Every structure is written in structure tokens, then in C-alpha cells.
């Protein structure tokens, strides 16, 4: 399950690093050993700072893709959580899937907090692909597959199948679909393999799209194509053209 506000702290001590002896010959102890450049006032060790930097830079960290950062994060979760909180981020750690990511914090009063993330809307093509990836991952895992792959052409075909019949700009639609694949690969939802046209589906899609959201998005897609059952609506008439922001939880930005 996703760890939102608390972490199983019985397995690690986030302050273990404080018990380390200072480097030999360092009369000032650990404090002076923390400096990495002139006027450096940080109180974090280099590995902690690099882990924090990676969390800010990437959409998510995983034990598979970032093994060094992952171990540092588990050993110093509360320290790194505190630094993210100072920037109005929350830290989410899912130990089952071995994935961690930052998310914009929400104040207790509901008032907006300063944000470093860009508010990005996502295309219909990205939405279609993400729904398909979530369904495919679930289906294949039900059949006992731990690692699930998908081909570029399969994703293109899925988008084409969801395209309304009245659409005539096929070349432009194809271009948008190809761009959507690149975007999902950049976000880490599609993991590259030795074959440039074959991807592995990241487990982050399960966290990003729980069943409830999957149903909502599926209804939205059917509405866009005019295939939703009468009376079945995911929103008001004023919202029907709004495209869901699916990667908000992962902070889809350039930070």
C-alpha cells in the first residue's frame, strides 16, 4: 500500500547516520565534512542531498532504476521528508512496489500553498494509452506475469481504435500518438528496452491509476467518442471537454 504520512520506521532508523564516526583526521567532526562547495551551509550528507535532488528532478524513484537513492531514502526517510515539506511537498513511499515520489502538499484549511510544479494538461492520446497500460498490466499480472511489455504499434493501434469515426486528420493524429508515447517514456511510465519499439510498463501506473480513477477515465473516453450509455456521465456539460491531469500526483514538470 502507498505510504502517505507514515513509514514503517521499525525497519530503519532515519538518524543512523548521526552515529557514524567523523572521518579520521577531521578535527571538526562530521559538520565540516558536509561541505561540498564554498559557503555550503547544508546539514545533509552528500548521499542524502543527491537522493533529495533526485526526488526533485525525477517524476519518481524506484529501487530498480535508482538502487543507490532508494537505499538512502529508506535509511533517511524522515530527514528527506522534512526537507521536501519545507518546499511544500509530501513524500510518498510505496514499499510494495518499491517506488517513491513527491506530490504537492495541501494545507489543512484548503488554502493553496506555493508550488514549484507546473500545472500540465495531458492529451487525449496520453489518456487513452494510460488507461490501456493500466488494464494491460492488471490483466497480465492476473495471468502470472510479473514483467509486462507493450509494443509501440500496439499503443498506436489502441489510440486509433478510440478515435471517433468522424476524425479525418489521420496524419496529425498519428503524430500526436507518437508524441504521447515519447511523453510517457520520458515520465517513466514506459521503460525503454533494447528494442526501441518495445517498452516495459512501469509499476507506477498502478499507483497513479487506482481502479476508481480508471473507471472515471474510461467513462470520460467513451463520452469523448460519443459511446457512453445515456445518463452515464463523469462530469458536467461544462467539464466534458476538460482533459484529466493524470500525472499531477507525480509532479510532471521539469524540476
C-alpha positions as a Markdown table, in Angstrom:
| # | Residue | x | y | z |
|---|---|---|---|---|
| 1 | Unk | 0.0 | 0.0 | 0.0 |
| 2 | Unk | 1.1 | 3.6 | -0.6 |
| 3 | Unk | 2.8 | 5.2 | 2.4 |
| 4 | Unk | 1.4 | 8.7 | 2.7 |
| 5 | Unk | 2.1 | 10.2 | 6.1 |
| 6 | Unk | 3.8 | 7.4 | 7.9 |
| 7 | Unk | 6.5 | 4.9 | 7.2 |
| 8 | Unk | 7.4 | 1.6 | 9.0 |
| 9 | Unk | 10.1 | 3.1 | 11.0 |
| 10 | Unk | 10.9 | -0.1 | 12.8 |
| 11 | Unk | 13.0 | -1.3 | 9.9 |
| 12 | Unk | 15.2 | 1.7 | 9.6 |
| 13 | Unk | 16.5 | 4.4 | 11.8 |
| 14 | Unk | 16.5 | 7.7 | 9.9 |
| 15 | Unk | 19.1 | 9.1 | 12.3 |
| 16 | Unk | 21.6 | 6.2 | 11.9 |
| 17 | Unk | 23.9 | 8.5 | 10.0 |
| 18 | Unk | 24.4 | 10.6 | 13.1 |
| 19 | Unk | 26.1 | 7.8 | 14.9 |
| 20 | Unk | 28.9 | 7.5 | 12.3 |
| 21 | Unk | 32.3 | 8.5 | 13.5 |
| 22 | Unk | 33.8 | 11.5 | 11.8 |
| 23 | Unk | 36.5 | 10.9 | 9.2 |
| 24 | Unk | 40.0 | 10.3 | 10.5 |
| 25 | Unk | 42.0 | 13.5 | 10.9 |
| 26 | Unk | 38.8 | 15.7 | 10.8 |
| 27 | Unk | 39.1 | 17.7 | 14.0 |
| 28 | Unk | 35.8 | 19.5 | 13.4 |
| 29 | Unk | 33.9 | 16.2 | 13.2 |
| 30 | Unk | 31.1 | 15.5 | 10.8 |
| 31 | Unk | 29.9 | 19.1 | 10.4 |
| 32 | Unk | 32.9 | 20.2 | 8.4 |
| 33 | Unk | 32.8 | 17.1 | 6.2 |
| 34 | Unk | 29.4 | 18.0 | 4.9 |
| 35 | Unk | 30.6 | 21.0 | 2.8 |
| 36 | Unk | 30.7 | 20.3 | -0.9 |
| 37 | Unk | 31.4 | 23.8 | -2.1 |
| 38 | Unk | 32.3 | 27.2 | -0.8 |
| 39 | Unk | 29.8 | 28.8 | 1.7 |
| 40 | Unk | 27.9 | 25.4 | 1.8 |
| 41 | Unk | 25.6 | 25.6 | 4.8 |
| 42 | Unk | 23.8 | 22.3 | 4.3 |
| 43 | Unk | 23.5 | 19.9 | 7.2 |
| 44 | Unk | 22.9 | 16.8 | 4.9 |
| 45 | Unk | 25.5 | 14.3 | 3.9 |
| 46 | Unk | 26.3 | 14.0 | 0.2 |
| 47 | Unk | 24.3 | 10.8 | -0.4 |
| 48 | Unk | 21.2 | 12.4 | 1.3 |
| 49 | Unk | 21.5 | 15.5 | -0.8 |
| 50 | Unk | 21.8 | 13.5 | -4.0 |
| 51 | Unk | 18.7 | 11.5 | -3.1 |
| 52 | Unk | 16.8 | 14.7 | -2.3 |
| 53 | Unk | 18.0 | 16.2 | -5.6 |
| 54 | Unk | 16.8 | 13.0 | -7.5 |
| 55 | Unk | 13.4 | 13.2 | -5.9 |
| 56 | Unk | 13.1 | 16.8 | -7.0 |
| 57 | Unk | 14.4 | 16.2 | -10.5 |
| 58 | Unk | 12.6 | 12.9 | -11.4 |
| 59 | Unk | 9.0 | 12.1 | -11.5 |
| 60 | Unk | 9.6 | 9.2 | -9.2 |
| 61 | Unk | 12.4 | 7.0 | -7.8 |
| 62 | Unk | 12.3 | 3.2 | -7.8 |
| 63 | Unk | 14.5 | 0.5 | -6.2 |
| 64 | Unk | 15.1 | -0.9 | -9.7 |
| 65 | Unk | 16.0 | 2.3 | -11.6 |
| 66 | Unk | 17.7 | 4.1 | -8.7 |
| 67 | Unk | 19.0 | 1.5 | -6.3 |
| 68 | Unk | 21.5 | 3.8 | -4.5 |
| 69 | Unk | 19.0 | 6.6 | -4.0 |
| 70 | Unk | 16.4 | 4.1 | -2.9 |
| 71 | Unk | 18.5 | 2.7 | -0.1 |
| 72 | Unk | 19.5 | 6.2 | 1.1 |
| 73 | Unk | 15.8 | 7.2 | 1.1 |
| 74 | Unk | 14.7 | 4.2 | 3.2 |
| 75 | Unk | 17.6 | 4.9 | 5.7 |
| 76 | Unk | 16.8 | 8.6 | 5.9 |
| 77 | Unk | 13.1 | 8.9 | 5.1 |
| 78 | Unk | 12.1 | 11.3 | 7.8 |
| 79 | Unk | 15.1 | 13.6 | 7.2 |
| 80 | Unk | 14.4 | 13.8 | 3.5 |
| 81 | Unk | 10.6 | 14.1 | 4.1 |
| 82 | Unk | 11.3 | 17.1 | 6.2 |
| 83 | Unk | 13.3 | 18.8 | 3.5 |
| 84 | Unk | 10.6 | 18.2 | 1.0 |
| 85 | Unk | 8.0 | 19.5 | 3.4 |
| 86 | Unk | 10.0 | 22.8 | 3.6 |
| 87 | Unk | 9.2 | 23.1 | -0.1 |
| 88 | Unk | 5.5 | 22.3 | 0.3 |
| 89 | Unk | 5.9 | 18.7 | -1.0 |
| 90 | Unk | 4.7 | 15.5 | 0.5 |
| 91 | Unk | 6.8 | 12.3 | 0.2 |
| 92 | Unk | 5.0 | 9.1 | -0.8 |
| 93 | Unk | 6.7 | 5.8 | -0.4 |
| 94 | Unk | 5.2 | 2.6 | -1.7 |
| 95 | Unk | 7.2 | -0.3 | -0.2 |
| 96 | Unk | 5.3 | -3.0 | -2.0 |
| 97 | Unk | 6.1 | -1.6 | -5.4 |
| 98 | Unk | 9.4 | 0.0 | -4.2 |
| 99 | Unk | 8.5 | 3.4 | -5.6 |
| 100 | Unk | 8.7 | 6.8 | -4.1 |
| 101 | Unk | 7.7 | 10.2 | -5.4 |
| 102 | Unk | 6.9 | 13.8 | -4.3 |
| 103 | Unk | 3.5 | 15.4 | -4.5 |
| 104 | Unk | 2.3 | 19.0 | -3.9 |
| 105 | Unk | 1.1 | 19.4 | -0.3 |
| 106 | Unk | -2.4 | 20.6 | 0.5 |
| 107 | Unk | -3.0 | 22.8 | 3.5 |
| 108 | Unk | -5.3 | 21.7 | 6.3 |
| 109 | Unk | -7.5 | 24.7 | 5.6 |
| 110 | Unk | -7.7 | 24.0 | 1.9 |
| 111 | Unk | -5.8 | 27.3 | 1.1 |
| 112 | Unk | -3.4 | 27.0 | -1.8 |
| 113 | Unk | 0.3 | 26.5 | -1.0 |
| 114 | Unk | 3.2 | 27.8 | -3.1 |
| 115 | Unk | 4.1 | 25.3 | -5.8 |
| 116 | Unk | 7.2 | 24.5 | -7.8 |
| 117 | Unk | 5.3 | 22.2 | -10.1 |
| 118 | Unk | 3.9 | 23.2 | -13.4 |
| 119 | Unk | 0.2 | 22.6 | -13.9 |
| 120 | Unk | 0.2 | 20.4 | -17.1 |
| 121 | Unk | -2.8 | 19.2 | -19.0 |
| 122 | Unk | -2.5 | 15.9 | -20.8 |
| 123 | Unk | -3.6 | 15.0 | -24.2 |
| 124 | Unk | -6.4 | 12.6 | -25.1 |
| 125 | Unk | -3.8 | 10.3 | -26.6 |
| 126 | Unk | -1.8 | 10.1 | -23.4 |
| 127 | Unk | -5.1 | 9.4 | -21.5 |
| 128 | Unk | -6.0 | 6.5 | -23.8 |
| 129 | Unk | -2.6 | 5.0 | -23.5 |
| 130 | Unk | -2.5 | 5.2 | -19.8 |
| 131 | Unk | -5.9 | 3.6 | -19.4 |
| 132 | Unk | -4.7 | 0.8 | -21.8 |
| 133 | Unk | -1.4 | 0.4 | -19.9 |
| 134 | Unk | -3.2 | 0.1 | -16.6 |
| 135 | Unk | -5.6 | -2.5 | -17.9 |
| 136 | Unk | -2.9 | -4.5 | -19.7 |
| 137 | Unk | -0.7 | -4.5 | -16.6 |
| 138 | Unk | -3.5 | -5.8 | -14.4 |
| 139 | Unk | -4.6 | -8.4 | -17.0 |
| 140 | Unk | -1.1 | -9.8 | -17.5 |
| 141 | Unk | -0.4 | -9.9 | -13.8 |
| 142 | Unk | -3.6 | -11.9 | -13.2 |
| 143 | Unk | -2.1 | -14.4 | -15.6 |
| 144 | Unk | 1.1 | -14.6 | -13.5 |
| 145 | Unk | 3.3 | -12.2 | -15.5 |
| 146 | Unk | 5.5 | -10.1 | -13.2 |
| 147 | Unk | 7.0 | -8.1 | -16.0 |
| 148 | Unk | 4.7 | -6.7 | -18.7 |
| 149 | Unk | 5.8 | -5.4 | -22.1 |
| 150 | Unk | 4.0 | -3.4 | -24.8 |
| 151 | Unk | 4.9 | -2.6 | -28.4 |
| 152 | Unk | 4.8 | 0.9 | -29.9 |
| 153 | Unk | 2.5 | -0.2 | -32.6 |
| 154 | Unk | 0.0 | -1.7 | -30.1 |
| 155 | Unk | -0.3 | 1.7 | -28.4 |
| 156 | Unk | -0.8 | 3.4 | -31.8 |
| 157 | Unk | -3.5 | 0.9 | -32.7 |
| 158 | Unk | -5.2 | 1.5 | -29.3 |
| 159 | Unk | -5.3 | 5.2 | -29.9 |
| 160 | Unk | -6.6 | 4.6 | -33.5 |
| 161 | Unk | -9.4 | 2.3 | -32.2 |
| 162 | Unk | -10.5 | 5.0 | -29.8 |
| 163 | Unk | -10.6 | 7.7 | -32.5 |
| 164 | Unk | -14.1 | 9.0 | -33.4 |
| 165 | Unk | -15.2 | 7.9 | -36.8 |
| 166 | Unk | -15.7 | 11.5 | -38.0 |
| 167 | Unk | -12.0 | 12.2 | -37.5 |
| 168 | Unk | -10.3 | 12.9 | -40.8 |
| 169 | Unk | -6.8 | 14.2 | -39.9 |
| 170 | Unk | -5.1 | 10.8 | -39.7 |
| 171 | Unk | -1.6 | 12.0 | -40.2 |
| 172 | Unk | -1.9 | 14.6 | -37.4 |
| 173 | Unk | -3.5 | 12.1 | -35.1 |
| 174 | Unk | -0.6 | 9.7 | -35.7 |
| 175 | Unk | 1.9 | 12.4 | -34.9 |
| 176 | Unk | 0.1 | 13.2 | -31.7 |
| 177 | Unk | 0.1 | 9.5 | -30.7 |
| 178 | Unk | 3.8 | 9.1 | -31.3 |
| 179 | Unk | 4.4 | 12.2 | -29.2 |
| 180 | Unk | 2.3 | 10.8 | -26.4 |
| 181 | Unk | 4.4 | 7.6 | -26.4 |
| 182 | Unk | 7.6 | 9.7 | -26.1 |
| 183 | Unk | 6.0 | 11.7 | -23.3 |
| 184 | Unk | 5.1 | 8.6 | -21.3 |
| 185 | Unk | 8.6 | 7.2 | -21.8 |
| 186 | Unk | 10.1 | 10.5 | -20.5 |
| 187 | Unk | 7.8 | 10.4 | -17.5 |
| 188 | Unk | 9.0 | 6.9 | -16.7 |
| 189 | Unk | 5.6 | 5.1 | -17.2 |
| 190 | Unk | 7.1 | 3.3 | -20.2 |
| 191 | Unk | 10.6 | 1.9 | -19.6 |
| 192 | Unk | 12.8 | 1.5 | -22.6 |
| 193 | Unk | 14.3 | -1.9 | -23.6 |
| 194 | Unk | 16.9 | -2.9 | -26.1 |
| 195 | Unk | 14.2 | -2.8 | -28.8 |
| 196 | Unk | 13.3 | 0.9 | -29.4 |
| 197 | Unk | 9.8 | -0.1 | -30.4 |
| 198 | Unk | 9.2 | -2.2 | -27.3 |
| 199 | Unk | 8.6 | -0.9 | -23.7 |
| 200 | Unk | 8.2 | -2.4 | -20.3 |
| 201 | Unk | 5.2 | -1.0 | -18.3 |
| 202 | Unk | 6.3 | 0.6 | -15.1 |
| 203 | Unk | 4.5 | -0.4 | -11.9 |
| 204 | Unk | 4.0 | 3.3 | -11.1 |
| 205 | Unk | 0.9 | 3.1 | -13.3 |
| 206 | Unk | -0.8 | 1.0 | -10.6 |
| 207 | Unk | -0.3 | 3.8 | -8.0 |
| 208 | Unk | -1.2 | 6.5 | -10.4 |
| 209 | Unk | -4.4 | 4.9 | -11.6 |
| 210 | Unk | -6.3 | 3.1 | -8.9 |
| 211 | Unk | -9.5 | 1.3 | -10.0 |
| 212 | Unk | -11.7 | 4.2 | -9.2 |
| 213 | Unk | -9.8 | 6.6 | -11.4 |
| 214 | Unk | -9.6 | 4.0 | -14.1 |
| 215 | Unk | -13.4 | 3.8 | -14.3 |
| 216 | Unk | -13.7 | 7.5 | -14.3 |
| 217 | Unk | -11.3 | 7.9 | -17.2 |
| 218 | Unk | -12.9 | 5.1 | -19.1 |
| 219 | Unk | -16.2 | 6.9 | -18.8 |
| 220 | Unk | -14.6 | 10.1 | -19.9 |
| 221 | Unk | -13.1 | 8.5 | -23.0 |
| 222 | Unk | -16.4 | 7.0 | -24.0 |
| 223 | Unk | -18.1 | 10.4 | -23.6 |
| 224 | Unk | -15.5 | 11.9 | -25.9 |
| 225 | Unk | -16.2 | 9.3 | -28.6 |
| 226 | Unk | -19.9 | 9.5 | -28.1 |
| 227 | Unk | -20.2 | 5.9 | -27.0 |
| 228 | Unk | -21.1 | 6.4 | -23.3 |
| 229 | Unk | -24.5 | 5.0 | -22.2 |
| 230 | Unk | -27.2 | 7.6 | -21.8 |
| 231 | Unk | -27.3 | 9.1 | -18.3 |
| 232 | Unk | -23.7 | 7.9 | -17.6 |
| 233 | Unk | -21.6 | 11.0 | -17.2 |
| 234 | Unk | -18.3 | 11.7 | -15.4 |
| 235 | Unk | -18.8 | 15.4 | -15.1 |
| 236 | Unk | -21.0 | 18.4 | -16.0 |
| 237 | Unk | -21.5 | 19.7 | -19.6 |
| 238 | Unk | -19.1 | 22.5 | -18.8 |
| 239 | Unk | -16.4 | 20.0 | -18.0 |
| 240 | Unk | -16.8 | 17.5 | -20.8 |
| 241 | Unk | -14.0 | 18.9 | -22.9 |
| 242 | Unk | -11.5 | 19.1 | -20.0 |
| 243 | Unk | -8.8 | 16.5 | -20.3 |
| 244 | Unk | -7.8 | 14.8 | -17.0 |
| 245 | Unk | -4.5 | 15.7 | -15.5 |
| 246 | Unk | -3.2 | 12.2 | -14.9 |
| 247 | Unk | 0.3 | 12.9 | -13.9 |
| 248 | Unk | -0.3 | 15.5 | -11.3 |
| 249 | Unk | 0.5 | 13.1 | -8.5 |
| 250 | Unk | 3.9 | 12.6 | -9.9 |
| 251 | Unk | 4.6 | 16.2 | -10.5 |
| 252 | Unk | 5.0 | 16.2 | -14.3 |
| 253 | Unk | 7.4 | 19.1 | -14.5 |
| 254 | Unk | 11.0 | 19.9 | -15.5 |
| 255 | Unk | 12.1 | 20.2 | -11.9 |
